[in-house]
């Protein structure tokens, strides 16, 4: 079975409220739907969410690199020749979201052709994942109210709290308000998006440790080499590398250099193939993993859940799977449902999802 064509469709769906964090904010999901068509009539789908403030990609760059470089290079290749396909993708530096979407769409085709869910092809550990919800910058009262709503409506009891504001006490007050509102049973962990210095991070951690956080992610830049190493060495909880460890090589350097003790895996930037390599590296080195969120819509969320549920170590912690709830609409024909804090993986061939053509027509940007 050969790749017949690769399609990149830019679309935009507004969020009901913006997500704000230390390195930027997002008001609209300006994503790219990637569809890989085969000569046997199968089509695989995946979502590419550009994040210019983190990886430098934009909606225009994703569509451009797929249409002008990747599609011509890959058309005619065997769908299952994954290593040769990635060798061609690797000729072009950067562009992680574009490459990841092509990879996941090819896995979708493989599952469809075999009549099996991708989660089973990847590992088949579980058919669901527990859910963590990500809270962006707002007042302590509003963030606590959002967390309570997520708990009461969807059964979610794990929350990733965006921090990195100045002065540091702003985020300390938020975390205290969350602990007071949710009680001791809720799990809280923090993500600074590189917003603080090492010394600010250390001061915050002294307060946050008393609140009972379980993880600290990217509190200061990894490029602050000595400060970051000192901070991680003294951190009372696992320190997660996210945007500073986006490839298998960066993961290795980060762990061996003492810049992190845990890793965030995002299928939106490493697809399924390279996410597996990152996961197995972490298992071999004894580092915990978190299934992260690229502020995904429902299609991206399905991909994260499919991968996370497929492996024991990635299913151990709740995955960041709920931010699609803040979107005003979506492209899938069957919406996802979070029940009792759990998201089920579709039990259908491939990724098990379908795109609503009317919604795609409504939101696409290339008319």
Order of alpha helices (4+ residues) and beta strands (2+ residues): beta-beta-beta-alpha-alpha-alpha-alpha-alpha-beta-alpha-beta-alpha-beta-alpha-beta-alpha-beta-alpha-beta-alpha-alpha-beta-alpha-beta-beta-beta-alpha
